[in-house]
Amino acid sequence: MNPTIELLKSHRSIRKFQDWKIRRDLFEDLIRAGQSAATSSHVQAYSIIHVVSSKNRKALVELSGGQHYVAKCSDFLVFCADMKRAMDAAERAGTEVVRGMTEQLLVASIDTALVAQNIATAAESEGLGVCYIGGIRNNPAEVSELLRLPDHVYPVFGMCLGYPDQNPEIKPRLPLASILKEDYYQDEQDAELVAEFDATMHTYYQARTGGNKDTNWSEQLKPLFTSKLRPHMRDFLRGKGFEMK
């Protein structure tokens, strides 16, 4: 099979890293590869904060929910949706900029995800491991203050980069038939397909933990709709200038 497809299908989240540092020239090549991602109307509505300070890394460990690998990986990045740079440029070009539109939030968030995924793939092609850190949004105001993020810029997620010191199994994904719809959205088979996937994930967790994790995909979703809703995000985004008009 095409080696690029094989690489993409082999993704794992890495949470334990060796002490080796990524060479600066390689690190910058990864960022340049990220910049080659698709971007809406060539806006490139993102900024990437390379967190080098050990003090700031330690602070981000706590702000992201105690994820210690934020401090221990070779390099830690915070990916920010950034409409400020484009708005400022448009104003300097002589237009009266309209701010706070929902579409601007969507464009910036999507651009940010695309550049990050390019970097992740480029890193894995070099034998590096990555781990996305959505916990950055646990305390977005504090993260913004720490990183001195201005209005119209918000932290979407972080990413650990480094040389893996573990070799976890590839986590199964939903059946193709449950996510690939032909012509129209059809979900008549979804309940059956999800039940099959729950059985697959139960087996995976049992094998991975030696029988210590008795759960499945549906059970794992529960916190996303209860304790991990992050209701603070709406007011935070509005306070940063993303008014969602």
C-alpha positions in Angstrom: 0.0 0.0 0.0 1.0 3.6 -0.5 3.4 4.5 2.3 1.7 7.8 3.0 -1.6 6.0 3.6 0.1 3.4 5.8 1.6 6.3 7.8 -1.7 8.0 8.3 -3.4 4.7 9.3 -0.7 4.0 11.9 -1.3 7.1 14.1 -1.1 6.7 17.9 -1.1 9.3 20.6 2.3 9.3 22.4 2.4 10.3 26.1 5.8 9.1 27.1 8.9 10.6 25.4 12.6 10.0 25.3 14.9 12.8 26.5 16.2 13.5 23.0 15.6 16.9 21.6 14.3 17.5 18.0 16.9 19.2 15.9 16.0 22.9 15.2 16.3 22.4 11.4 13.9 19.5 11.5 11.5 21.3 13.9 11.3 24.3 11.5 10.8 21.9 8.5 7.8 20.4 10.4 6.3 23.9 10.9 6.9 24.7 7.2 5.1 21.5 6.3 2.2 22.7 8.4 2.1 26.0 6.6 1.5 24.0 3.3 -1.9 22.9 4.6 -5.1 24.1 2.9 -6.3 27.4 4.2 -9.6 29.3 3.6 -9.0 32.1 1.0 -5.3 32.0 1.8 -6.1 33.7 5.2 -3.7 31.4 7.2 -5.7 32.3 10.3 -3.4 30.6 12.9 -0.4 31.3 15.0 1.7 28.7 16.8 3.2 29.4 20.2 6.4 27.3 20.7 6.5 27.1 24.5 10.2 26.9 25.4 10.2 28.3 28.9 10.2 25.5 31.5 8.3 27.7 33.8 5.5 28.2 31.2 5.6 24.5 30.4 5.0 23.6 34.1 2.2 26.1 34.2 0.5 24.6 31.2 0.7 21.1 32.8 -1.6 22.4 35.5 -3.8 24.5 33.2 -4.4 21.5 30.9 -5.4 19.2 33.7 -2.2 17.7 35.0 -0.9 16.2 31.8 2.8 15.8 32.7 4.0 15.0 29.2 3.4 18.7 28.3 6.5 19.4 30.3 8.5 16.3 29.4 8.2 16.2 25.6 10.9 17.7 23.4 8.7 20.5 22.1 5.3 21.8 23.0 3.1 23.9 20.7 0.0 25.8 21.4 -2.1 26.2 18.2 -4.1 29.4 18.2 -6.9 30.5 15.9 -5.8 33.9 14.8 -7.9 36.5 13.0 -6.0 39.5 14.3 -3.2 39.4 11.7 -5.6 39.2 8.8 -7.9 41.9 10.2 -5.0 44.2 10.8 -3.7 43.6 7.3 -7.1 44.3 5.7 -7.4 47.5 7.7 -3.9 48.6 6.6 -5.1 47.9 3.0 -7.9 50.4 3.5 -11.0 48.5 4.3 -13.4 48.9 7.1 -13.2 45.5 8.8 -16.3 43.8 10.3 -15.3 41.9 13.4 -16.9 39.2 15.5 -18.6 37.1 12.8 -19.2 33.4 13.4 -17.7 32.6 10.0 -14.4 34.2 11.2 -14.3 31.9 14.2 -15.0 28.9 12.0 -12.4 29.8 9.4 -9.7 30.4 12.1 -10.5 27.2 14.0 -10.6 25.1 10.8 -7.3 26.6 9.5 -5.7 25.9 12.8 -6.8 22.2 12.8 -5.5 21.8 9.3 -2.0 23.2 9.9 -1.7 21.1 13.1 -2.6 17.9 11.3 0.0 18.6 8.6 2.6 19.0 11.3 1.5 15.8 13.1 1.8 13.8 9.9 5.1 15.4 9.0 6.4 14.6 12.5 5.3 11.0 12.4 7.0 10.6 9.0 10.2 11.4 10.8 9.7 8.8 13.5 8.4 11.3 16.1 5.4 11.0 18.3 2.6 13.5 18.9 -0.2 14.0 21.4 -2.9 16.6 21.0 -3.8 18.4 24.2 -7.4 19.6 24.2 -7.1 20.3 27.9 -5.7 23.7 26.9 -9.4 24.7 26.7 -9.9 23.8 30.4 -8.6 27.3 31.4 -8.4 29.3 28.2 -8.4 32.7 29.8 -5.4 31.7 32.0 -3.6 30.2 29.0 -4.2 33.3 27.0 -2.8 35.5 29.8 0.2 33.3 30.1 1.0 33.3 26.4 -0.1 37.0 26.0 -2.7 36.3 23.4 -4.4 39.5 22.1 -8.1 39.8 21.1 -9.2 37.8 18.1 -6.7 35.1 19.0 -7.6 32.0 21.1 -5.9 28.8 22.0 -7.5 25.8 20.3 -5.3 23.0 21.5 -1.7 22.0 22.3 0.5 19.4 20.8 3.4 17.4 22.4 6.2 16.5 20.0 9.1 14.2 20.7 10.8 10.8 20.2 8.5 8.1 21.5 9.4 6.1 24.6 6.4 3.8 24.2 4.8 1.7 21.5 1.1 1.7 22.1 -1.3 -0.3 19.9 -3.3 1.6 17.2 -6.7 2.4 18.6 -9.6 1.0 16.5 -11.8 3.4 14.6 -15.5 3.3 13.9 -16.6 1.1 11.0 -16.3 2.8 7.6 -20.1 2.2 7.0 -21.0 4.3 10.0 -19.2 7.4 8.9 -19.3 7.2 5.1 -22.8 8.0 3.8 -23.8 7.7 0.1 -25.6 10.8 -1.3 -27.7 11.4 1.9 -27.3 11.2 5.6 -28.6 7.7 6.6 -28.3 6.3 10.1 -30.6 3.3 10.1 -27.6 0.9 10.7 -25.7 3.2 13.1 -27.0 1.6 16.3 -26.0 -1.9 15.1 -22.6 -0.6 13.9 -21.9 1.2 17.1 -22.8 -1.9 19.1 -20.3 -3.8 17.1 -17.7 -1.1 17.6 -18.4 -1.1 21.4 -17.6 -4.8 21.5 -14.3 -4.1 19.5 -13.3 -1.3 21.9 -14.2 -3.4 25.0 -11.8 -6.1 23.7 -9.1 -3.4 23.0 -9.3 -1.9 26.4 -9.3 -5.3 28.2 -6.2 -6.3 26.2 -4.4 -3.0 26.7 -4.9 -2.9 30.4 -4.7 -6.5 31.3 -8.4 -6.7 32.1 -8.3 -3.5 34.3 -10.5 -1.3 32.0 -14.0 -2.5 31.6 -15.5 0.0 29.2 -16.3 0.7 25.6 -16.7 3.6 23.1 -20.2 4.6 24.1 -19.3 4.6 27.8 -16.2 6.7 27.1 -18.4 9.3 25.5 -20.4 10.1 28.6 -18.0 12.8 30.1 -18.0 14.7 26.8 -21.7 15.4 27.3 -21.6 16.0 31.1 -18.3 17.0 32.8 -16.3 18.1 29.7 -18.8 20.5 28.2 -16.6 23.5 29.0 -19.5 26.0 29.3 -17.0 28.8 29.9 -15.9 28.7 26.2 -18.8 30.8 24.9 -18.2 33.8 27.2 -14.4 33.4 26.8 -14.6 33.5 23.0 -16.9 36.5 23.1 -14.5 38.3 25.4 -11.7 37.6 22.9 -13.6 39.3 20.1 -15.3 36.2 18.6 -18.8 37.5 19.2 -20.4 34.9 16.9 -22.7 37.4 15.2 
